[in-house]
Every structure is written in C-alpha cells, then in structure tokens.
Amino acid sequence: MDRPILSRLATAATYFLITLFGMGLILFAPEMSKAASDGLFMCLTMLIPSMFPFFVLSSLVISTGMAQKLSKAFAPLMSRLFALPGECSAAVILGLVGGYPTGAKTAFELYDKGLCDARQCQRLLSFCSNCGPAFIFSVIGASMFGSVKAGALLYLCHVLSALALGMLSGLFSKNKTVKSHRESTPGLPLYSALPGAVKSSFASMLDVCAFVIFFSCFTAFLSRCGITSAIASSLPFKENGLSQAFVHGLLEMTGGTAALSSISTLSFPKAMAFCAFFTGWGGISVHCQTAALRGSRPVSLLPYIKGKLLHGVLSAVLCYFAALPMAGTAACLSVYTDGTYIASPAYFMALMSLYLLAAFLLTVLLSMPDRKKK
C-alpha cells in the first residue's frame, strides 16, 4: 500500500477517534467528570506529595554541581557496568528512589547541561526511570497485600531488573570509551539554585498531573464504551477480571494495581508478578509524561519504550519465582492501619539513624576529591 494512502488512513482514524472521544465526553459526562475528579484527587493526595520534593531534589543535584561530584565517586562503576559517564549516576540514584518520572527528568537535565550526549541519554532513559519505593511499599505492599515483605520483595526485583537492563545496555553499546562531555564547573549556591529548581519542578509536575487526569478520563471512556472488555476478551488471561486489570495496567499503573486488588481468586505469586509488570512497564500514561518532559530535545524514546517493556517482563518473572515460597502465607507486617502509621519509636529511630548515616557517608565520599586536591 502506498504511503500517501496509509497517511490518509491514519489521519482519518485519528479524526474518528477524536470525534468518538468528544462524543463520549458528552454522552458519558457523569462518568467522565467522576474519573477526572478521581485523577485530580490522586494527584493531590498521592503524586504531588510523593513526587514534587524529588523533582526539586533532582534539579538541585544538577544545578548545585552535586552531579559532577557524584561523577568522580561513581565514574568507575558507571563506566564498567553501564558504559556511561559518572554524572549519569545522579539519574540512576534519583530514579530508583524518586519514582516516575524523576529519573527521566534528571536524565534530560544532564543532557541540557552537556553532561551526556543524546545517545547516552537514550540508553540512560531505558533503565533510570523507575517506580519509587513510596508507591511500592505503601500502595502495593502495605495497602494491597498488607505486607511490608511483599513490598520489599517487589521493590528488590524492580531494582535488580532495572540494573540488569542497564548492564545489558552497556554491554551492547557500540561506544565503550566513556568520558565526561564537559569540564567540571562550580555549581550555583543553594540560595540561587533553589528558586529555579522549585519553579521548574512545579512546571514539570503540572505536566505529570495533566496526563494522569487525562488518562483517568480516557480509561473510563474505554470502559464505558466496552472497548476495554473487547480487548480483554482477546487476552489469554481468563481468570475473573484479570484481563481487564491487565488492560488498565497497560494504560496506567495505578489503575491496574487497583483492579488487581479486587480479584480475590488471584494467587499471591501471580498477583505479585502482575504488579511487578505494571510497575516495571509504567503505563502509557507515564510514557506520555516522559515524552512531555523530553520536549524538543533530539533524544529518541524508542530505546526507553523497549527498556520499559523488558523491565516489566523481567521483573514479573523474577517476582513470580521469588514469591512462590510466600504463597499462602498471611500478611507479614502491616505498617499501615486505617491510614495511621503504627511503627514503634525504636523502629523510627533505627530508620532515621540509617538515613543520617547514609547522608554522612555520601557527604564524606563527595568531599574526598576536594580534600585530595588541597
């Protein structure tokens, strides 16, 4: 078929879908309004509180020069494992603790600063943008499974799969010679960097929330039209409600995991595997957020999409076999009861001691090169 014909068909299909969605907004106004309200509520109560501080942290790490300090400490590790400059360690670390799409935002900022080129940014995106521990431990572990062990197991498989993909990416990289693309320059003082970090992070947060609200409406539209059921009926998952939950998870991670929690017949290893796939894949909503953060930068998102799909599959396989010994066991340790944190003071003090120790060790590690120069 000629390309002009294909182009016209694609244009006609686009117009048809837009018209169909517009009619849905009118015909299913109550359902769509409720879906938008639910998406907004999710942004206000879950996404903004958990992600916005990490967005600010990401900008501060880059603008204050901390990323360049990290490069000196982690350059050998990043070069040998991932064939990337040491500065990219900032995106890997923040991506593992900050949640979607903090890692992607950091990677694009590294590219803007000239600390990695377009190809390196593409490979970095394929494994640095990940689901954060806040969502996995609180939403999936504590709320869904009532088990901190389940959340810890899922997060461990999630992290190991991401790092494995990064190492595979470095192994097959054509350019094995890694060097920083920019000489070390002094970063901005905190009082100068903070206003810009907050403003740029808030703008990025608005993009993220906009896609979450839209996909809440779009998912409701697909369900109301019966499109979700039609797609689900063609999937091999015949367990009650599982195929529909899978379709929701492909579109939006949170909706997929919420749909899984309502399937009482699903075994624990299977539920963990599907949650691992949803968190590894991220959902089309997250990918649109990443595309919005990319803007007009000449960075291809194809390696990112492939990486997220592989991440979902690999973490699902790892999580399924790791969860088999826990099948049929009761909840191990629930730290949330009716939204109330019930950890003991001793547990809290031990956790804070670990945080302070980690911060102290990182500070010493980053200041060592400066001391050697003196």
TIVEXKE-78021 format. One line per 8 residues: number of its first residue (from 1); their letters; for each residue x, y, z of N, C-alpha, C. Coordinates in steps of 0.1 Angstrom, whole numbers. Example, Ala and Ser with C-alpha at 12.3 -4.5 7.8 and 13.67 -1.06 7.14 Angstrom:
2
1 = as = 132 -57 78 123 -45 78 132 -33 78  128 -22 71 137 -11 71 129 0 79
//
This chain:
374
1 = mdrpilsr = 8 -12 0 0 0 0 9 12 0  5 22 -8 13 35 -9 13 43 4  24 50 6 25 58 18 14 69 19  11 76 8 0 86 8 -13 80 13  -16 68 8 -29 61 13 -28 58 27  -17 53 32 -15 50 46 -16 62 55  -11 73 50 -11 86 57 -26 91 58  -33 90 47 -47 94 47 -55 85 57
9 = lataatyf = -53 72 57 -60 63 66 -57 66 80  -44 69 83 -40 73 97 -47 86 101  -48 95 92 -54 108 95 -69 106 98  -75 98 89 -90 95 91 -92 88 104  -84 79 108 -85 71 120 -84 81 132  -74 90 131 -72 100 142 -84 109 144  -90 114 133 -101 122 134 -113 114 140  -114 102 135 -126 93 140 -125 91 155
17 = litlfgmg = -112 89 160 -110 86 175 -113 99 183  -108 110 177 -110 123 184 -125 126 185  -133 124 174 -147 126 174 -154 117 184  -150 104 184 -156 94 193 -154 98 207  -142 103 211 -139 107 224 -147 119 228  -148 128 219 -156 140 221 -171 137 224  -176 127 216 -190 123 219 -191 116 233  -181 109 236 -181 102 249 -181 112 261
25 = lilfapem = -174 123 259 -174 134 269 -188 139 272  -196 139 261 -209 145 262 -219 134 267  -218 122 261 -228 111 264 -226 106 278  -213 105 282 -209 99 295 -204 109 304  -210 121 304 -205 132 312 -203 129 327  -213 123 334 -211 120 348 -199 111 351  -198 100 343 -186 91 345 -173 98 342  -173 106 332 -160 113 328 -157 123 339
33 = skaasdgl = -167 130 344 -164 140 354 -159 133 367  -165 122 370 -160 115 382 -146 110 380  -143 105 368 -129 100 365 -119 111 366  -122 123 361 -113 134 362 -112 138 377  -122 138 384 -122 141 399 -113 131 406  -114 118 402 -106 108 409 -91 110 405  -88 114 393 -75 116 388 -69 128 395  -77 139 397 -72 150 404 -69 147 419
41 = fmcltmli = -78 139 425 -77 135 439 -64 127 440  -61 118 431 -49 111 431 -36 120 431  -37 130 422 -26 139 421 -23 147 434  -34 151 440 -33 160 452 -29 152 464  -33 139 465 -31 131 477 -19 122 476  -16 118 464 -5 108 462 7 113 454  4 118 442 15 121 433 23 133 437  16 144 439 23 157 443 31 156 456
49 = psmfpffv = 25 150 467 33 149 479 45 140 478  44 129 470 55 120 469 65 123 458  61 130 447 70 133 436 76 147 436  68 157 439 73 170 438 86 173 446  87 168 458 100 170 465 112 164 458  110 152 452 120 146 444 124 153 431  114 160 425 116 168 413 125 179 417  123 186 428 131 197 433 145 192 436
57 = lsslvist = 146 180 443 159 174 446 167 171 434  160 166 423 167 163 411 173 176 405  166 187 404 171 199 399 182 205 407  181 203 421 192 208 429 205 200 427  203 187 426 215 179 424 223 183 411  216 187 401 222 191 388 228 205 390  219 215 394 223 229 394 234 233 404  235 226 415 245 229 426 258 222 423
65 = gmaqklsk = 259 214 412 272 207 409 273 194 416  263 190 423 265 177 431 266 165 421  260 166 409 261 155 399 275 153 395  282 165 393 296 164 389 305 158 400  301 161 413 308 155 424 306 140 424  293 136 422 290 122 421 297 115 410  300 122 399 307 116 388 321 111 392  328 119 401 341 115 405 341 102 414
73 = afaplmsr = 330 101 422 329 90 430 324 77 423  315 79 414 309 67 407 313 65 393  323 73 388 327 71 374 332 57 371  340 51 379 345 37 376 333 27 375  324 29 384 312 20 385 303 22 373  300 34 369 291 37 358 298 33 345  311 35 344 318 32 332 318 17 329  321 9 340 323 -5 338 309 -12 337
81 = lfalpgec = 300 -8 344 287 -15 344 278 -11 333  277 3 331 267 8 321 273 15 309  286 17 309 293 24 298 287 38 297  286 45 308 280 58 308 289 67 317  289 80 315 297 89 323 292 89 338  301 92 347 298 92 361 287 101 365  285 112 358 274 122 361 261 115 360  259 105 352 247 98 350 242 90 362
89 = saavilgl = 251 89 372 247 82 384 236 90 392  236 103 390 225 111 396 211 106 391  210 104 378 197 99 373 194 85 378  204 76 379 201 63 383 197 63 398  204 70 406 200 70 421 187 77 423  184 88 417 172 95 419 160 88 413  163 81 401 153 73 395 148 61 404  157 56 411 154 44 420 146 48 433
97 = vggyptga = 148 61 437 142 65 450 131 75 448  130 82 436 121 92 434 108 89 428  108 77 420 95 74 413 94 80 400  85 75 392 82 80 378 78 95 379  82 104 370 94 102 360 106 110 365  110 109 378 121 116 383 134 113 376  136 100 373 148 96 366 149 102 352  138 102 345 138 107 332 140 123 332
105 = ktafelyd = 134 129 342 136 144 343 151 147 346  158 139 354 172 141 357 180 138 345  177 128 337 185 124 325 184 136 315  172 142 313 171 153 304 179 165 309  179 167 322 187 179 327 202 176 325  206 164 327 220 161 324 224 164 310  215 160 301 217 163 286 217 178 284  208 186 290 208 200 288 221 207 293
113 = kglcdarq = 227 201 304 239 206 309 252 202 302  250 193 292 261 188 284 269 177 291  263 171 301 270 160 309 268 146 303  260 145 293 258 133 285 253 137 271  256 129 261 251 132 247 238 125 245  232 127 233 219 122 230 218 107 231  228 100 226 228 85 226 229 80 240  238 86 248 239 82 262 226 85 270
121 = cqrllsfc = 220 96 267 207 99 274 196 89 270  196 84 257 187 74 253 189 61 261  201 57 262 204 45 269 201 46 284  204 58 290 201 61 304 186 60 307  178 65 298 164 65 299 158 51 300  165 42 293 159 28 292 159 21 306  167 26 316 167 19 329 167 28 341  168 42 339 168 51 351 155 56 355
129 = sncgpafi = 144 54 347 131 59 351 123 47 357  121 48 370 115 36 377 105 40 387  97 30 392 87 32 402 94 34 416  90 44 423 97 47 436 92 38 447  100 37 458 97 28 469 84 33 477  81 46 476 69 51 483 57 45 477  55 44 464 44 37 458 44 22 461  55 16 459 56 1 460 53 -3 474
137 = fsvigasm = 60 4 484 58 -1 498 44 3 504  39 15 501 27 20 507 15 15 500  14 17 487 2 14 479 1 -1 476  12 -7 472 12 -22 468 14 -30 480  25 -28 487 29 -36 498 20 -36 510  18 -24 516 10 -22 528 -5 -22 525  -9 -15 515 -24 -14 513 -30 -26 505  -23 -30 495 -28 -41 487 -26 -55 493
145 = fgsvkaga = -14 -58 497 -10 -71 503 -10 -71 518  -10 -59 524 -9 -59 539 4 -64 544  15 -62 536 28 -69 540 39 -60 535  48 -57 544 60 -50 541 70 -59 533  69 -72 537 78 -81 530 74 -82 515  62 -82 512 57 -82 498 62 -69 491  61 -58 497 66 -45 491 81 -46 489  88 -51 499 103 -52 498 107 -61 487
153 = llylchvl = 100 -73 486 104 -82 476 101 -76 462  90 -70 460 86 -63 447 97 -53 444  100 -44 453 110 -34 450 124 -39 447  128 -50 454 141 -56 451 141 -61 437  131 -68 433 130 -73 419 130 -62 409  123 -51 412 122 -40 404 136 -33 402  143 -32 413 156 -25 412 166 -34 405  166 -47 408 176 -57 401 173 -57 386
161 = salalgml = 161 -57 382 157 -58 368 162 -45 361  160 -34 367 165 -21 361 180 -21 360  187 -25 370 202 -25 369 207 -35 359  200 -47 358 204 -57 348 202 -52 334  191 -44 332 189 -39 318 199 -28 315  203 -20 326 214 -10 324 227 -17 320  230 -28 326 243 -35 323 242 -41 309  230 -47 305 229 -52 292 230 -41 281
169 = sglfsknk = 225 -29 284 226 -18 275 241 -14 274  248 -14 285 262 -11 284 270 -21 277  266 -34 279 274 -45 272 273 -44 257  261 -40 252 259 -40 238 261 -26 232  266 -17 240 269 -3 235 280 -3 225  279 4 214 290 4 204 301 13 209  299 23 217 309 32 222 313 28 236  324 21 238 328 16 251 337 27 258
177 = tvkshres = 342 37 251 350 47 257 341 58 263  342 59 276 333 68 283 341 79 289  337 92 286 343 103 293 332 114 295  335 123 304 326 134 307 326 143 295  315 149 292 314 158 280 316 172 283  319 175 296 321 189 300 330 190 312  339 200 312 348 202 323 340 205 335  345 202 347 338 204 359 337 220 361
185 = tpglplys = 326 224 364 323 239 367 317 240 380  319 251 387 313 253 400 298 254 399  291 248 408 276 248 408 271 261 415  259 263 413 252 275 419 251 273 434  252 284 442 249 283 456 235 279 458  232 273 470 218 268 472 208 279 472  211 291 477 201 302 477 197 306 462  207 304 453 204 308 439 197 296 431
193 = alpgavks = 201 284 435 196 272 428 182 269 432  178 271 444 165 267 450 153 273 443  153 286 440 141 292 434 139 286 420  149 285 412 148 279 398 144 264 399  149 257 409 145 243 410 131 241 413  126 249 422 111 248 426 102 252 415  106 263 407 97 267 396 97 257 385  109 252 381 109 243 370 103 229 374
201 = sfasmldv = 104 225 387 98 213 391 83 214 392  78 226 396 63 227 396 58 227 382  65 232 372 60 232 358 60 217 353  71 210 357 71 195 353 60 188 360  57 191 372 47 184 380 33 187 374  31 198 368 18 201 362 16 192 349  27 190 342 27 181 330 23 167 335  29 162 345 26 149 350 11 148 354
209 = cafviffs = 7 157 362 -7 157 367 -17 158 355  -14 165 345 -23 167 334 -25 153 327  -14 146 325 -16 133 319 -23 123 328  -21 123 341 -28 114 350 -43 117 349  -47 129 349 -61 133 349 -67 128 335  -60 131 325 -65 127 311 -67 112 310  -57 105 315 -58 90 313 -68 84 323  -71 91 334 -82 86 342 -95 87 334
217 = cftaflsr = -97 99 327 -109 100 318 -109 91 307  -97 89 300 -96 80 289 -99 66 292  -94 61 304 -97 48 308 -112 46 311  -118 56 317 -132 55 320 -140 55 307  -136 62 297 -142 62 284 -141 49 277  -130 42 278 -128 29 272 -137 19 279  -137 20 292 -146 10 299 -161 12 296  -165 25 296 -179 28 293 -183 24 279
225 = cgitsaia = -174 25 270 -178 21 256 -177 6 254  -171 -1 263 -170 -16 262 -157 -20 254  -148 -10 251 -136 -12 244 -126 -20 253  -126 -17 266 -117 -24 275 -121 -39 276  -134 -42 276 -139 -56 277 -136 -63 264  -137 -56 252 -134 -62 240 -120 -66 238  -111 -57 243 -96 -60 242 -93 -71 252  -99 -71 264 -96 -81 274 -101 -95 270
233 = sslpfken = -112 -95 263 -117 -109 258 -107 -116 249  -98 -108 242 -89 -115 233 -76 -119 240  -74 -116 253 -62 -119 260 -63 -133 266  -52 -140 268 -52 -154 273 -55 -155 288  -56 -143 295 -59 -144 310 -74 -145 312  -78 -157 315 -93 -160 316 -98 -159 330  -89 -156 340 -93 -155 354 -102 -143 355  -111 -144 364 -122 -134 366 -116 -120 368
241 = glsqafvh = -118 -111 358 -113 -97 359 -99 -94 356  -91 -105 354 -76 -103 353 -73 -96 340  -80 -100 329 -76 -94 316 -80 -80 316  -91 -76 322 -94 -61 323 -84 -54 331  -80 -60 342 -69 -53 350 -56 -52 343  -53 -61 334 -41 -61 326 -42 -49 316  -54 -47 310 -55 -36 300 -54 -23 308  -60 -22 320 -59 -10 328 -44 -7 331
249 = gllemtgg = -37 -18 335 -23 -16 338 -14 -12 327  -18 -16 315 -10 -12 303 -11 3 301  -23 8 304 -26 23 302 -20 31 314  -23 26 326 -20 34 338 -17 25 349  -5 26 355 0 16 365 -9 16 378  -13 27 382 -21 28 395 -35 21 393  -42 24 382 -54 17 379 -53 2 378  -42 -2 372 -40 -17 370 -38 -24 383
257 = taalssis = -30 -18 392 -28 -24 405 -41 -24 414  -48 -13 413 -61 -12 420 -71 -22 415  -71 -25 402 -80 -35 397 -76 -49 401  -63 -51 403 -59 -65 407 -63 -67 421  -64 -57 430 -67 -59 444 -82 -64 446  -90 -62 435 -104 -67 437 -106 -81 432  -95 -88 427 -96 -102 423 -92 -111 434  -102 -116 441 -99 -125 453 -94 -138 449
265 = tlsfpkam = -96 -143 437 -92 -156 433 -78 -157 428  -71 -145 427 -58 -145 422 -48 -149 432  -39 -159 429 -29 -163 438 -18 -153 441  -12 -154 453 -2 -144 457 10 -142 447  16 -153 442 27 -152 432 22 -145 419  10 -149 414 5 -142 402 2 -128 404  -4 -124 416 -6 -110 418 7 -102 419  17 -108 426 30 -101 427 36 -99 413
273 = afcafftg = 35 -110 404 41 -109 391 34 -98 383  21 -97 383 14 -87 375 17 -73 381  18 -72 394 22 -59 400 36 -55 395  45 -65 395 58 -62 390 59 -58 376  50 -64 368 50 -60 354 44 -46 352  34 -42 360 28 -29 359 38 -18 363  45 -21 374 54 -11 379 67 -10 370  71 -21 364 82 -21 355 79 -14 342
281 = wggisvhc = 67 -17 337 63 -11 324 59 4 326  53 7 337 50 21 340 36 25 335  33 21 323 20 25 317 22 36 306  12 36 297 13 46 286 12 60 292  5 62 303 4 75 309 18 80 314  26 71 320 40 75 324 48 78 311  47 71 301 54 73 289 51 86 282  38 90 283 34 103 278 40 114 287
289 = qtaalrgs = 41 112 300 48 122 308 62 123 305  69 112 302 83 113 298 85 120 285  75 118 275 76 125 262 74 140 264  65 143 273 63 158 276 75 164 282  82 157 291 95 162 297 106 163 286  106 154 276 116 155 266 115 167 258  103 172 255 101 184 247 107 182 233  115 192 229 121 192 215 135 187 215
297 = rpvsllpy = 140 180 226 153 175 226 155 164 216  166 163 209 168 152 198 172 139 205  163 134 214 165 122 221 154 112 218  157 101 211 147 91 207 142 84 220  129 82 220 123 75 231 121 60 228  125 55 216 123 41 213 131 32 222  144 35 225 151 26 235 144 26 249  138 38 252 131 39 265 119 30 265
305 = ikgkllhg = 111 30 255 99 21 254 103 6 255  113 3 247 118 -11 247 123 -15 261  130 -6 267 136 -9 280 125 -11 291  114 -3 290 104 -4 300 96 -17 298  94 -21 285 87 -34 283 95 -45 288  108 -45 285 117 -56 290 118 -55 306  118 -43 311 118 -42 326 106 -49 332  94 -46 326 82 -52 331 82 -67 331
313 = vlsavlcy = 87 -73 319 87 -87 318 97 -94 327  109 -88 328 120 -94 336 116 -93 351  111 -82 356 107 -81 370 95 -90 373  86 -92 364 75 -101 366 80 -115 368  89 -119 359 94 -133 361 102 -135 374  110 -125 377 118 -126 390 109 -126 402  99 -117 401 90 -116 413 81 -129 415  77 -135 404 68 -147 405 76 -158 412
321 = faalpmag = 88 -161 407 95 -172 414 100 -168 428  103 -155 430 107 -151 444 95 -152 453  83 -150 448 71 -150 457 65 -164 459  70 -174 452 65 -188 454 66 -193 468  78 -191 475 78 -196 489 69 -189 498  64 -177 495 55 -169 503 40 -172 500  37 -181 490 24 -183 486 16 -190 498  4 -184 501 -4 -190 511 -1 -185 525
329 = taaclsvy = 9 -177 526 12 -172 540 4 -159 543  3 -157 556 -5 -145 560 3 -132 558  -3 -121 560 4 -108 559 15 -108 570  27 -103 566 38 -104 574 39 -93 585  39 -81 580 40 -70 590 33 -58 583  21 -54 587 14 -43 582 18 -31 590  23 -20 583 27 -8 590 16 3 589  6 0 581 -5 10 580 -18 3 584
337 = tdgtyias = -25 10 593 -39 5 597 -48 17 597  -58 17 587 -67 28 586 -60 41 584  -49 41 576 -41 53 573 -33 58 584  -31 51 595 -23 55 607 -10 48 607  1 55 609 14 49 609 16 43 624  19 31 625 20 24 638 33 19 641  44 23 634 57 19 637 61 23 651  69 15 658 73 18 671 84 29 671
345 = payfmalm = 86 36 682 96 46 683 110 41 680  113 28 685 126 22 683 128 20 668  118 15 661 119 13 646 121 27 639  114 37 644 116 50 638 130 55 640  135 54 652 149 59 655 159 51 647  157 38 645 167 30 638 167 34 623  155 37 618 154 41 604 160 55 602  158 64 611 164 77 610 179 76 611
353 = slyllaaf = 184 67 619 198 66 621 205 61 608  198 52 601 203 47 588 203 59 578  192 67 578 192 79 569 204 88 571  206 91 584 217 101 588 230 95 584  232 82 587 245 75 584 247 75 569  237 73 561 238 73 546 242 87 541  235 97 547 238 111 543 253 115 547  257 110 559 271 114 563 281 107 554
361 = lltvllsm = 279 94 551 289 87 542 289 93 528  277 97 523 277 103 510 284 116 510  283 124 520 289 137 521 305 135 522  309 126 530 323 123 531 329 118 517  321 110 510 325 104 497 327 116 487  317 125 487 317 136 477 328 146 481  332 148 493 342 158 497 356 153 496  358 139 494 372 134 494 380 139 482
369 = pdrkkk = 375 141 470 383 146 459 388 160 462  380 169 468 384 182 471 395 182 482  394 173 491 404 172 502 418 168 496  417 158 486 429 154 480 436 165 472  428 174 466 434 185 458 441 195 467  435 197 479 441 206 489 454 200 494
//
